[in-house]
Amino acid sequence: MEAITIVGGGVAGLALAAGLDTQRFDVTIHEQRPGLPSVESSLAMWPQAQRALAALGILPEVQKIAVPLGGMALRDGAGIAWLSPEVRGVLGVSRAGLLGVLEAAVPRSVHRVTRRVEDTSAMSGLLVGADGVHSVVRRAFRDGHADARPTPYLALRGVLAEPVGEDAGGEYWGRGTLFGIAPTSRGGTYWYASFRSGLGPAGVDVAEALRQTRARFAGGAAAVGRVLETAAPETTLAQRIWTVPLLADYGRKGSVLVGDAAHGMTPNLGRGACEALVDAATLAQLLNSRPVPAALAAYNRQRVVRTQLLRLASAGMTRLALAERAQPLRDRLLRVAARKSRAAAVGRS
C-alpha cells in the first residue's frame, strides 16, 4: 500500500479521496473544520465538473439536489438588462449538499484526522495540498515563495429562504460594484456581492460588511434592495478575495496541488469548485493507473495550462465587472452589444 496524505477536506480533498483506489493506496485526510459549513452558499456545476462527478460515480446523487441554471441576465446597476444569454447544461448545487454527497462517497478505509496542519515535514507518502488559497502544502512545495495575494475586493454570499423573482435574477454591474441573484435548489435565493473595501484582509466583521454593502447599493435596483433588507449576519459569509500567483507546475518533490491551492482565482467565472472537481477526478484516475511520478507529470500536462488560463480570464472579468473610472465606457459598449444581439435575433426569426 502506498501512502497518500491529503491536507484539506473540502471539495477537492474529498473528491480525490473518493476516487483513489483503496486497494493500492492508504489514504489519510487532514481537515481542521469537521462537519458542513455553517453558512450556506451555492456552486455552479458546469459540464466539465459534471463529467468529473460521473467519473467518481456520484453525478446522480448531485443531480437530485441540484437545480438547472437556465440563464443569468447581465444588468446595469439600476437593474436594466443588457443581455440575457441562455445557459444550458449548468446545475446549481449548494456547497453543503455537494460536500455531503462527497463525504458519503469517501471509503470507510480512509483515515480522518481533525486538526489544523502547520507543518508537513513529518507526513509520509505523496502529499496532496487541497487546503485552499492559504495552502500550507504550497508554501512547502515552493519554499515559501508562493503566498496567496489579497485583492482589494470584498465578497459576500448568502442564501435566503424566499424565492427569487422571475424578473430579478442575474448580475448587476454598477460603478465598482457587482451583485448577483440566482435561485437555489430548495426554492430560495442565492445572492452574492463584491466591491472594493478596506475590511480585512482577515477576520472580516460580517455585520459591518453588510452595513457597507447596503450603503454601496443604496438607491440601485429594487431587487437588490429587497435581498439586502432580508440578509442577516448569521446567514452571510464575508471574506476578502484572495488569489494564488502563477504556478508553472502542480506536482513535484513528492507533493501535488489541487483546487484553490493550485489555481485560486477570483469567483467571477464561477469555475473554482468546478476546476477543483476536475483536478481531483483527473489526478485520481492518473494515480490509479500509473506510477506516481508518471501520474504527476501527466497531471501537470493536463491541468496547468487550462487552469492558469482560467485564472487569468477570471481576473480580467473581475476588472471588467468592477470597473470604476471605465464604467461609463463599459456600459455604453454593453448597450451596443445588446442592441446588436437583439437585432440579430430578430433577423434569425
Beta strands, then each sheet from edge to edge (+ up, - down):
strand 1: 2-7
strand 2: 25-30
strand 3: 42-45
strand 4: 67-68
strand 5: 74-76
strand 6: 81-83
strand 7: 91-94
strand 8: 111-113
strand 9: 126-129
strand 10: 149-160
strand 11: 170-173
strand 12: 177-183
strand 13: 189-196
strand 14: 236-243
strand 15: 251-252
strand 16: 255-257
sheet 1: 8+ 2+ 1+ 9+ 16+ 15-
sheet 2: 3+ 7- 4+
sheet 3: 6+ 5- 11- 12+ 13- 10+ 14-
end
